[in-house]
Amino acid sequence: MSEFRIHHDVNELLSLLHVRGGDGAEGYIDLLQKHRTPYVTTTVSAHSAKVKLAEFSKTPEDFLRKYEELKSKNVRNLDPLVYLLSKLCEDKETLQFLQQNAKERSESSANTTSTTTTSFSLPQTSTKISMQELDELRKKLGNVTASSNPAEVTRKMLRDKHNKKNPTQPNPVFPNWVYDRPALLGDFITSPTPAGDPAVAVGTLPLPTQEQALVEDLLFVLIGVDGRDITAQPVLGRQNRSFIVDSTLDMSIKELVNRILPVASYYSTITRFIEEKSSFEYGQVNHALTAAMRTLMKEYLILVTQLEHLQRQGLLSLQKLWFYIQPTMRTMEILASIASSVDKGECMGGSTLSLLHDRTFNYTGDSQAQELCLYLTKAASVPYFEILEKWIYRGIIKDPYSEFMVEEHELQKEKIQEDYNDKYWDQRYTIVQHRIPSFLQKMADKILSTGKYLNVVRECGRDVTCPDAKEVLYTLKERAYVEQIEKAYNYASKVLLDFLMEEKELVSRLRSIKHYFLMDKGDFFVHFMDLTEEELKKPVDDIVPPRLEALLELALRMSTANTDPFKDDLKIDLMPHDVITQLLRVLAIETKQEKAIINADSTDAALSGLEAFSFDYIVKWPLSLIINRFAAAFALRQRMLNFVQNIQYYMMFEVMEPTWHVMENNLKTASNIDDVLCHHTSFLDNCLKDCMLTNPELLRIFSKLMSICVMFTNCMQRFTQSMRLERLSLEQGGIDGPPAQSEHAEEAEKKRLATKLLAEHADTIQSDAGFEATISKFDSNFSMLLLDLLDKLSIYSTNDCEHSMISIIYRLDFNGFYTERLERMAVERSQKAAA
């Protein structure tokens, strides 16, 4: 889990629990990072935790019943959650807080409900309903009742979901008569009227006759047909089938019948499962599972047919039937149990395989049961492994029923250049946790990366196939999967890394970006700023972008940047926001404020070209995977040209250069594209952090300091220009009169321009008396903000162990000028805290 995700989750938890004060989220995040361990909940620890929670619960039976229900549904992370809850029960302080919080939340919810409760009553009507309207109402109610079959509703929902995702490839559908004619199914057809002649009770017959009648009835019931004296009860939802046996039957015979009837119940459960899950809507894995079950059921039906043959010959007694059916009973019980669990858990794809795999392992010690589950799992895993092979060997997903652990999302790859974070790599293909088979859980991330690597190369027009491709088969030995996936992963990593490093020249591209976004080419910036000074002084709406682009190209050709082979990819962009808003947009990624900040209207009504100016860089696919919009944050670096020289030196030579060299060295040892992404992201994060651009408080102070610097520069420029014009007027002995006839045309033009400029700056010349007061005000504001900055840097370097900030403190306060005042501020702060 990334640090940003931990930060987000901790903030959400604190918000839900209404926790305020203390160290805030940062304190908890530091504790989590320090005490995080790769602990895995074992079967033993999960059982102990379950027992502990049951003892703690006021209703242990309800708790255990709920646990078993969730376990049968194959709920992921159930055991880790139970273990966490058991640990919370041991912490009395935390438990008391949670109970109090739950009480407050329930009271708040009750108050909200009571204030919004609305009473409803049926409208009164004096008109009578006609017979025609009554018939129409009956028809509508009949249609609603007919369409309320839960199985049909589920199938329709799955069809709609698939058709929405793949509109050009609709699901194949069985014709309606398959579902509308129950006689085609292998299960019982229940009718309101009992079968047989009620006038003759079976209990009045002699015992041999009763036995023969019940043997005949049982042979029918075992294949899903009601007998004369044994009838099936209707099934509601996912209940098991139950039966009614004639109450007049002899007790000894009735006892044997009740022993055999569970097999008929198992048969009903299995048959209903096969008929329902064979539909295309439930996916290929369930379809393969039902096909394997159908094969086993054929053997069962063959046994029943043989027993019927014996019965016709008069050689089958009730005791013999019980003897012959016992070996099959265990098999039918296991099949029915698996069918019920898959049905209750609404399992598809990977979740079905997880359930089958867990059952296979749980039957260790029972060789017959384990062999049966192994057969089912192997059969069901075939379509899943076919999808897996295409993904890890070719980078292609063909998953029509949304069963595979990797899900594809429609994203445009070139849209990365318009976004601040790399959405394509993170969101085009994602892991769906509940679709991961438990035996592939440890390899899920490598499976995802393997296919993504190959897919990137494939989208660049290259057909890639792993040379070590072998068929993947289910086995209890997990090492077999690990070896095959490792080989595919290593091949995919090498192919993509070589493609980016050699053919696409990734390192050269990064060096090119360093020239412009990290100010590596100083002469280029001098040329560019000299050429564009007048243009960038204008309001942003008055600037002509093509003119700036032409000046940029001229500056590139006149400087050492001319040797850069990728210089033509550097462009100019005029941003709609100021520096603070730009940085906040970067910092707000994956937070609650992201949408609010992105959708907020711009409040910068009068941005100058210099404030709005930014460099842009064109990056083509697939290099845009690495060089994405996070790098644009460093375009803001150029806006600090007017800031203190020591800040510039610190950022350039104490942050960016060392961090760049670390990244370059790390790239040389990268073994796959994820390593490259990790090193590049780490470089960007470290630069942002050490340049103090990730702290909103420091960022605000920087913004004010820069504003004061710009205002002071503009003020001094106007004052200097006014003084120059005043001196010019004195030298020429006044410029208000018309030019002399002896003056040349050139002198006349200069005089006219000087007159115009002097008129424009008349107000400035008249206000010279307040010049000293203005300078004093600038000095006071700048000193106050600089002291505030040094004070905050001192606090963060001490509290957060940000030792890199100590360097900038010493650089700005090199002669101890601010030391005394900083110490005084620290004393005042400690006194306030003590009070």
Secondary structure, DSSP 8 states (H G I E B T S, - for coil): --HHHHHHHHHHHHHHTT--STTHHHHHHHHHHHH-------HHHHHHHHHHHHHHSS-HHHHHHHHHHHHHTT-TTHHHHHHHHHHHHH-HHHHHHHHHHHHHHHHHHHHHHHHH--------------HHHHHHHHHHHHHHHHTT-HHHHHHHHHHHHHHHH-TTS------THHHH-GGGSSS----SS--S-TTS-GGGS-HHHHHHHHHHHHHHHTTT---SSEEE----TT----EEE-TTS-HHHHHHHHHHHHHHHHHHHHHHHHHHHTSGGGHHHHHHHHHHHHHHHHHHHHHHHHHHHHHHTT---HHHHHHHHHHHHHHHHHHHHHHHHHHHTT--THHHHHHHHHHHHHTTT-HHHHHHHHHHHHHHHHHHHHHHHHHHHHS----TTS-SSEEE----GGGGGGSSS-HHHHHSEEE-GGGS-GGGGGGHHHHHHHHHHHHHHHHTT-----TT-------S-THHHHHHHHHHHHHHHHHHHHIIIIIS-HHHHHHHHHHHHS---HHHHHHHHHHHHHHHTSBGGG--HHHHHHHHHHHHHHSGGGG-TTGGGEEEEE-SS-HHHHHHHHHTTTSTTHHHHHHS----TT-BHHHHEEEEE---TTGGGTS-GGGGGGGGGGGGTTS-HHHHHIIIIIIIHHHHHHHHHHHHT--SHHHHHHHHHHHHHHHHHHTT-S-HHHHHHHHHHHHHHHHHHHHHHHHHHHHHHHHHHHHTT-SSS---TTS-HHHHHHHHHHHHHHHHTHHHHHTGGGHHHHHHHHHHHHHHHHHHHHHHHHHHHHHS--THHHHHHHHHTTTSTTHHHHHHHHHHHHHHHH-
